[in-house]
Amino acid sequence: MAGNELKQKNTWKWSKETYTKQAERYKPKKPVAYNCLKAFAVGGLICAFGQAITNFYIYFFGFTEQNAGNPTVATLIFLAVLLTGFGVYDNVGQFAGAGSAVPVTGFANSVASAAIEHRSEGLVLGVGGNMFKLAGSVIVFGVVAAFFIALVKKLWMLMF
């Protein structure tokens, strides 16, 4: 009986390739088209809401199209942080995926989530330090990219 059990155990040894092929057979297929549609719809709704806010500032406060963008972005950031604090934006992100992460509201959500998650460590080291781990790299990249683009533009104008 012991030899028979040993023989049965050895028959179940699979190579990595065999296991991967078997696992792929039973793995559920991802609804890529549906996920893309959800991301597109939610991202579009966020952008349409931003356009509505811009129109509100233009109509009621006399902003021009050129300078209505700043208060619109500030309003969207405020609303995203507020919804993150209430736990609503996480549900939107879970549903929409990249559709909620790409606009400026997704960045505000990321920064606010890091601040909320580490608030027990204190205001300076917890909230401030961890909040700017993500924001710092994005800001540095933006500043460096803007510098190099301005440098290329200036060199281009000098040459032509």
Backbone bond lengths (Angstrom), bond angles and torsions (degrees), N, CA, C in turn:
res aa  C-N    CA-C-N  psi(-1)  N-CA   C-N-CA  omega(-1)  CA-C   N-CA-C  phi
1 M - - - 1.448 - - 1.531 111.47 -
2 A 1.328 116.52 -37.49 1.459 120.10 -179.48 1.519 110.66 -65.33
3 G 1.319 118.04 -39.43 1.461 121.50 178.72 1.510 111.44 -65.88
4 N 1.350 117.09 -37.40 1.462 121.72 178.98 1.531 111.10 -65.84
5 E 1.362 117.22 -42.12 1.463 120.92 178.44 1.525 110.58 -63.60
6 L 1.332 116.42 -40.86 1.452 120.60 178.92 1.523 110.77 -63.58
7 K 1.326 116.83 -39.36 1.456 121.13 179.07 1.527 110.71 -65.24
8 Q 1.354 118.05 -39.27 1.460 121.25 179.00 1.529 110.92 -67.58
9 K 1.323 117.96 -38.12 1.460 120.46 179.10 1.520 110.50 -64.10
10 N 1.306 117.57 -39.80 1.456 120.94 -178.64 1.520 112.21 -68.24
11 T 1.328 118.35 -26.95 1.460 119.88 -179.85 1.526 112.02 -73.04
12 W 1.316 117.89 -18.80 1.462 121.01 -179.35 1.526 112.90 -91.92
13 K 1.307 118.68 2.70 1.458 120.42 177.41 1.521 108.48 -77.95
14 W 1.323 115.45 120.47 1.445 121.55 -179.18 1.522 109.12 -113.21
15 S 1.296 114.49 152.83 1.455 118.93 172.37 1.531 108.23 -80.40
16 K 1.314 116.02 169.61 1.466 119.68 178.70 1.522 111.18 -61.26
17 E 1.320 115.77 -39.95 1.464 120.10 -178.36 1.525 111.36 -64.73
18 T 1.347 116.46 -43.01 1.461 120.41 179.91 1.524 110.48 -64.42
19 Y 1.334 116.05 -43.82 1.458 120.06 179.43 1.531 110.53 -62.90
20 T 1.336 117.36 -42.90 1.457 120.76 -179.75 1.521 111.24 -62.57
21 K 1.318 116.95 -41.88 1.467 120.12 178.65 1.527 111.00 -63.79
22 Q 1.326 117.08 -42.69 1.471 120.41 178.67 1.526 111.18 -65.41
23 A 1.330 116.56 -41.50 1.468 119.89 -179.61 1.525 110.63 -65.14
24 E 1.321 117.82 -38.83 1.460 121.64 178.98 1.530 111.67 -64.16
25 R 1.319 116.77 -32.17 1.468 119.63 179.28 1.517 112.02 -63.15
26 Y 1.328 117.07 -35.82 1.466 121.17 -173.94 1.525 113.19 -101.20
27 K 1.315 117.17 -3.20 1.457 120.84 -179.57 1.527 109.20 -74.26
28 P 1.338 117.54 131.62 1.473 118.64 179.69 1.526 111.15 -67.65
29 K 1.305 115.88 144.68 1.456 121.53 179.79 1.525 109.48 -75.82
30 K 1.334 115.73 141.78 1.455 120.87 -179.99 1.525 109.35 -83.38
31 P 1.326 116.82 134.92 1.475 119.77 178.19 1.530 110.65 -81.64
32 V 1.318 117.27 75.75 1.460 122.40 -173.28 1.525 111.78 -61.65
33 A 1.317 117.16 -46.65 1.461 120.01 -178.07 1.533 110.75 -63.52
34 Y 1.317 117.26 -41.45 1.458 121.13 179.45 1.533 110.78 -65.91
35 N 1.341 116.50 -41.00 1.465 119.82 178.49 1.525 111.01 -65.31
36 C 1.319 117.23 -38.38 1.469 120.69 177.09 1.521 110.80 -64.96
37 L 1.301 116.75 -40.78 1.458 120.82 178.99 1.531 111.04 -64.06
38 K 1.334 117.15 -43.13 1.470 120.65 177.60 1.523 111.00 -62.85
39 A 1.333 116.95 -44.61 1.461 120.54 179.81 1.521 110.96 -62.43
40 F 1.321 116.21 -43.63 1.462 120.86 179.06 1.524 111.01 -62.48
41 A 1.329 116.46 -44.39 1.466 120.52 -177.44 1.522 111.33 -66.19
42 V 1.318 117.63 -46.67 1.468 119.69 -177.68 1.525 110.59 -69.68
43 G 1.335 117.75 -43.39 1.466 119.90 176.37 1.523 111.20 -60.27
44 G 1.317 116.50 -39.94 1.462 120.60 177.14 1.516 112.45 -65.44
45 L 1.325 116.85 -39.13 1.467 119.95 177.70 1.522 111.59 -65.44
46 I 1.338 116.39 -39.89 1.468 119.61 177.86 1.529 109.53 -63.12
47 C 1.324 116.35 -43.43 1.469 119.87 179.72 1.524 111.65 -67.85
48 A 1.324 117.70 -37.88 1.468 120.73 177.10 1.528 110.42 -65.49
49 F 1.333 116.50 -38.20 1.462 120.31 176.09 1.527 110.23 -64.19
50 G 1.330 116.33 -39.84 1.464 120.34 175.96 1.515 111.82 -62.26
51 Q 1.325 116.62 -39.69 1.470 120.14 177.33 1.522 110.61 -65.87
52 A 1.324 117.23 -37.00 1.469 120.43 176.95 1.530 110.84 -64.16
53 I 1.318 116.37 -39.42 1.470 119.90 177.05 1.530 110.00 -65.17
54 T 1.326 116.98 -41.90 1.468 120.73 177.35 1.522 110.52 -59.81
55 N 1.308 117.19 -46.12 1.469 120.93 178.05 1.522 111.55 -61.91
56 F 1.324 117.19 -36.56 1.461 122.29 177.17 1.524 110.21 -61.62
57 Y 1.331 116.77 -47.37 1.464 120.27 179.38 1.524 111.97 -65.39
58 I 1.309 117.51 -35.67 1.462 120.64 178.83 1.526 110.53 -69.16
59 Y 1.318 116.77 -45.54 1.461 121.14 -174.54 1.531 112.40 -73.72
60 F 1.340 117.13 -46.54 1.460 119.92 -172.64 1.526 114.35 -91.57
61 F 1.314 118.59 -26.19 1.460 120.07 -175.20 1.521 113.76 -115.67
62 G 1.328 117.74 2.39 1.448 121.06 173.89 1.523 115.57 74.84
63 F 1.303 118.14 18.57 1.458 120.29 175.20 1.525 109.34 -69.55
64 T 1.317 115.38 156.86 1.456 119.62 171.78 1.532 107.97 -93.99
65 E 1.321 116.15 170.67 1.464 119.27 178.76 1.526 111.57 -63.22
66 Q 1.320 116.99 -30.89 1.453 120.68 -178.29 1.523 112.61 -72.05
67 N 1.320 118.34 -36.69 1.462 119.03 -175.81 1.524 114.06 -107.69
68 A 1.318 119.05 6.98 1.470 121.00 176.66 1.525 111.76 -81.81
69 G 1.316 116.81 -12.67 1.464 120.01 -178.10 1.518 113.33 -66.91
70 N 1.326 117.89 -38.73 1.463 120.41 -177.44 1.531 112.98 -62.78
71 P 1.334 119.36 -50.55 1.466 116.84 177.75 1.529 112.85 -68.08
72 T 1.327 116.54 -26.37 1.470 119.26 176.90 1.519 110.43 -66.15
73 V 1.329 116.76 -46.66 1.464 120.52 178.92 1.527 110.47 -63.17
74 A 1.329 116.99 -41.44 1.467 120.18 178.31 1.526 111.37 -62.28
75 T 1.321 116.55 -39.88 1.465 120.44 178.47 1.524 111.08 -66.52
76 L 1.332 117.20 -43.19 1.470 120.23 178.74 1.522 111.30 -63.96
77 I 1.330 117.14 -39.94 1.463 120.35 177.50 1.524 110.14 -64.09
78 F 1.320 116.97 -45.42 1.467 120.44 178.70 1.528 111.38 -58.81
79 L 1.322 116.57 -46.38 1.470 119.91 -179.12 1.530 111.50 -66.02
80 A 1.326 117.43 -38.07 1.465 120.14 178.86 1.517 111.05 -66.11
81 V 1.321 117.45 -41.80 1.474 120.52 178.34 1.524 109.86 -66.30
82 L 1.312 117.08 -41.21 1.462 120.74 178.37 1.530 111.20 -62.07
83 L 1.337 116.58 -46.12 1.464 120.36 179.06 1.532 111.50 -67.92
84 T 1.320 117.75 -30.93 1.463 120.46 174.88 1.519 110.29 -66.74
85 G 1.314 116.27 -42.18 1.457 120.64 178.53 1.522 112.73 -61.52
86 F 1.304 117.01 -35.58 1.465 121.22 177.96 1.522 113.05 -84.34
87 G 1.331 117.31 -5.75 1.459 121.38 178.66 1.514 114.97 83.02
88 V 1.328 117.38 9.84 1.463 121.34 -178.00 1.523 110.87 -80.99
89 Y 1.333 116.60 -40.15 1.466 120.07 -174.90 1.525 111.49 -66.04
90 D 1.317 117.41 -29.50 1.468 120.03 176.48 1.523 110.99 -63.92
91 N 1.315 117.02 -38.69 1.471 120.52 177.25 1.529 110.88 -66.76
92 V 1.329 116.43 -39.27 1.455 120.30 177.25 1.526 109.22 -63.70
93 G 1.326 116.51 -44.01 1.454 120.96 179.02 1.509 112.93 -64.37
94 Q 1.315 116.64 -37.02 1.464 120.38 177.70 1.524 110.61 -64.81
95 F 1.315 116.84 -37.66 1.457 120.90 179.99 1.526 111.57 -75.80
96 A 1.341 116.42 -46.80 1.460 120.52 -169.39 1.512 114.62 -91.15
97 G 1.309 118.08 -19.94 1.462 119.61 -178.05 1.513 111.23 66.36
98 A 1.327 116.50 -127.29 1.463 121.47 -176.18 1.521 112.55 -66.80
99 G 1.305 118.37 -19.09 1.456 120.84 179.51 1.509 113.14 -62.36
100 S 1.316 116.88 -28.17 1.460 120.15 177.83 1.515 112.09 -98.62
101 A 1.321 117.96 -10.76 1.457 121.09 -176.46 1.521 112.71 -93.01
102 V 1.316 117.70 -24.08 1.455 120.53 -172.88 1.534 112.81 -77.19
103 P 1.315 121.12 -45.37 1.465 119.01 -178.32 1.527 111.56 -66.62
104 V 1.319 116.16 174.46 1.458 122.20 -178.75 1.534 111.08 -59.24
105 T 1.307 117.11 -25.26 1.460 120.15 178.56 1.527 111.72 -66.91
106 G 1.316 117.68 -31.34 1.465 120.77 177.36 1.510 111.60 -67.35
107 F 1.331 116.72 -38.21 1.455 120.18 177.10 1.521 110.33 -67.14
108 A 1.325 117.05 -42.18 1.463 120.85 177.56 1.526 110.38 -62.18
109 N 1.319 117.28 -39.11 1.457 121.53 177.49 1.527 110.64 -62.99
110 S 1.321 117.72 -42.37 1.457 121.19 -179.25 1.526 111.34 -63.19
111 V 1.315 116.64 -44.14 1.464 120.76 -179.42 1.528 110.31 -67.22
112 A 1.322 117.06 -44.83 1.467 120.56 -179.27 1.528 111.34 -66.31
113 S 1.327 117.28 -37.76 1.465 120.22 178.64 1.519 111.27 -63.04
114 A 1.340 116.54 -42.02 1.463 120.03 178.15 1.524 110.73 -64.13
115 A 1.327 116.76 -39.00 1.467 120.08 178.90 1.526 111.40 -66.31
116 I 1.316 116.93 -42.67 1.468 121.10 -179.58 1.524 110.82 -67.09
117 E 1.322 116.21 -40.78 1.457 120.74 -176.93 1.527 112.72 -64.45
118 H 1.324 117.48 -33.47 1.460 120.61 -174.47 1.524 113.20 -108.32
119 R 1.319 118.82 18.80 1.461 120.42 -178.30 1.517 113.08 -66.88
120 S 1.329 118.10 -23.73 1.470 120.28 179.84 1.522 112.29 -70.66
121 E 1.332 118.01 -15.51 1.459 121.76 -179.93 1.527 112.11 -86.77
122 G 1.309 117.87 -1.13 1.459 121.38 179.36 1.514 111.58 111.97
123 L 1.337 115.02 165.80 1.456 119.31 -176.96 1.526 112.77 -72.74
124 V 1.326 117.22 -41.68 1.462 119.16 -174.98 1.523 110.97 -81.58
125 L 1.331 117.49 -58.33 1.458 120.47 -176.19 1.524 112.34 -76.86
126 G 1.297 118.00 -32.13 1.453 120.35 -178.51 1.514 112.66 -83.17
127 V 1.326 114.92 -68.34 1.465 120.02 -175.76 1.533 110.77 -69.47
128 G 1.323 116.70 -54.93 1.460 120.43 -175.89 1.513 113.40 -65.20
129 G 1.331 116.44 -45.56 1.456 119.55 -177.30 1.509 113.57 -67.40
130 N 1.305 117.98 -44.25 1.463 120.83 -177.01 1.511 113.01 -81.43
131 M 1.317 116.48 -26.19 1.457 119.50 179.03 1.525 110.07 -66.43
132 F 1.320 116.76 -35.72 1.457 119.59 -176.02 1.519 113.46 -94.34
133 K 1.322 118.13 4.96 1.461 119.19 171.78 1.525 109.55 -63.47
134 L 1.310 116.02 -46.06 1.467 120.71 177.57 1.516 110.99 -78.62
135 A 1.315 116.44 -48.25 1.461 120.37 -174.99 1.518 111.47 -64.82
136 G 1.314 116.54 -37.14 1.464 120.04 -178.61 1.512 112.53 -60.49
137 S 1.311 116.48 -45.97 1.469 119.04 -179.21 1.522 111.32 -65.97
138 V 1.305 117.66 -37.09 1.467 120.85 178.83 1.525 110.45 -68.19
139 I 1.328 116.66 -41.81 1.458 120.23 179.81 1.527 110.60 -66.66
140 V 1.332 116.92 -44.08 1.463 119.83 178.63 1.526 110.31 -61.72
141 F 1.320 117.68 -44.46 1.464 120.06 178.33 1.520 110.77 -60.33
142 G 1.321 116.95 -43.36 1.463 120.52 179.95 1.519 112.41 -62.51
143 V 1.325 116.84 -42.72 1.464 120.70 -179.54 1.531 110.51 -67.49
144 V 1.329 117.16 -45.31 1.467 120.56 -179.46 1.530 110.31 -65.57
145 A 1.331 117.57 -43.10 1.461 120.42 178.73 1.523 110.59 -62.88
146 A 1.333 117.96 -41.54 1.463 120.95 178.95 1.524 110.74 -64.25
147 F 1.336 117.11 -38.40 1.458 120.61 177.73 1.521 111.08 -61.66
148 F 1.330 116.96 -48.58 1.460 119.91 -177.72 1.535 112.17 -67.97
149 I 1.306 117.13 -35.62 1.465 119.63 177.14 1.528 110.36 -66.72
150 A 1.334 116.86 -41.59 1.467 120.06 177.19 1.523 110.70 -64.99
151 L 1.331 117.23 -38.07 1.458 121.22 177.85 1.524 111.74 -63.93
152 V 1.322 116.61 -45.15 1.466 121.01 178.01 1.528 110.25 -63.40
153 K 1.322 116.48 -42.44 1.468 119.75 179.56 1.522 111.17 -62.86
154 K 1.318 116.08 -42.73 1.472 120.41 179.64 1.525 110.61 -64.69
155 L 1.320 117.42 -44.74 1.461 120.73 177.83 1.516 111.14 -63.01
156 W 1.313 117.16 -39.38 1.470 122.06 178.69 1.536 109.99 -62.26
157 M 1.338 116.17 -42.93 1.451 119.98 -179.28 1.531 110.96 -68.97
158 L 1.314 118.14 -33.04 1.459 120.77 178.60 1.529 111.64 -70.83
159 M 1.334 115.53 -34.19 1.453 120.14 -178.01 1.526 112.47 -78.51
160 F 1.303 117.96 -32.37 1.471 119.97 -174.71 1.490 110.23 -119.43
